[in-house]
Amino acid sequence: MRLFAAVLPPQDITAELALEVDRLRRLPGADALRWTGRPGWHFTLAFYGEVAEDVVPDLSARLARAARHTDPFELALNGGGQFGHGRALWAGA
């Protein structure tokens, strides 16, 4: 399975991003794209690619430990773009 580690942005940030996404959805051809709803929005911290299912429990436990030992941190949005031939939008942090 394809795995990544991510953090979920706070609601005020997703509301701000939603305004920009609404503008993008009005562009020509945008109706042909698959749009993810706000509950699916996240900031990817690490992309692991294809990972065997038997590795997932240990990886999950290690990530949970790392999260417990990491203080909250701030992110500032900066820029954005697309990848996957327009299939995914990103906002820089």
N, C-alpha and C positions, 0 to 999 in steps of 0.2 A: 504494500500500500504506500501511497505517496504521503509523506508527513512533513510538517513544519511546526516550529514553535512560534507563537504569536502572543501579542497583548491586544486586548480590546480597548478601543478609544472610548473616552467618556461621552455621554450623551450630547453635551454641548458641542463637542468636536464633530460628531456624526451629523448633528443638525447643520453645522456650517458646511460640511462636505456635501450634504444632501442638496443644498442650494446650488452648488457647482454641478453636481451630477444632474440635477433637473435641467440645467442649461444644456449640458451635453446630450441629454436624451432628446432634445428638440433639434439636434443637428441632422442634416440629410443622411439617411441610411442607418440612423441609430435604432430604428424600430426593428432592424434585422438582427440586432445583437441580443444576447442573453444578459439581463441585468440582475445582479444580486441585490437582495434587499438589505437594508441597514443591519439586521442581525448578523449578517455574514461578513461585515466589514471588520478588518483587523490590520494590525501592523505586524508583518512577518519579521521575526528576529533571526530565525535560522531555517533554512530549507534543507531537509534531509534527503529528499528524493524518494526513491523506492526503498522501503525498509521491510524486512521480513516480519510477519506478524508475531513471531515468538520473541522478537526484540522489543516490542512495544511496551510490555509491562515494566521492564527494567528501565527503559528510556523515560517512561512517564514518571516513575519514582524518582529518578535522578533530576528530571526537570522540576518536579514538585519541591524537592529539597533545595535546588538552586533558587527557586522563586521565594521560598520562605526566608532565605538568607540574603535576598536582594531588597534594598530599600526602594520605596517608590521613587520614580524619576519623572522628569518633565520631558516632553517632546515638543518641538516647534515644527509645524508644517512648512515645507519649503519645496515648491515645484511639484511636478507630476508628469505623468506620461502614460504610455500603454506598452504592453508586450503581448506576445502570443498572437501576432497579426491582428491586434485590436481586440482580442478576447478578454484582456484584463487591464484595468486601469490601476495606476498606483499614485500615491501621494508621498512625496519624500518627507523625511523627518530629520 
